[in-house]
Amino acid sequence: MAANIGRAYFGIYGYHFDPAQVTEFIGLEPTATNDGGTRGSLDKPALSSWEFSTKTINSDEQVVDMFKLIDDDLLKKIEPSKEKIIEICKNLNLSPRVGVVLTLSVDKDEDAPEVGFGSRIVKFCSEIGAFINVEYELSERI
C-alpha cells in the first residue's frame, strides 16, 4: 500500500539576496537555502530562497494531519518573528509564502489527508503579505 506523505514550509524568495542575511536578521535557522541570486547577474537574475520546513510526515508512521503541521509545527515557530519577516521582506523586496507539499496515495483504501488553512495561518499570511502554495503529486501504484 502506498502512503500519504506531507510537510509544511515557510519560504522567502527573491532576486539578488543572501539567505544568510535573512537567517541573521530573523534569528531562525532555515532547513534549506539557495543563494543562486547572490551569483546572478542583473541581465539574467537568479532566485534565492530561504526556507523553514516541518519534518516530513509519512502515513505509515502516523496520520498526516496537515492542520497540525501548519499550525503547531510551523506557525508556532515562525510567528514570533513576524515583524522581522515583514521588515526584511520590505527592505529587500522579497516574497514570503506558506506552502504544503503532499504525495498522495492512489490506493483507494488509503485516506487522503485533509488540506486546509485555519484562520491563524490565513491571518498571518495576510499580515506579512504572503501567499499560500499547495504542491501535490500522486504516489506510484504498488
Buried (B, 14 or more C-beta within 10 A) or exposed (E): EBBBBBBBBBBBBBBBBBBEBBBEBBEBEBBEBBBBBBEBEEEEEBBBBBBBBBEBBBBEEEEBBBBBBBBEBBBEEBBEBBEBBBEBBEEBEBBBBBBBBBBBBEBEEBEBBEBEBEEEBBEBBEEBBBEEEEEEEEBEEE
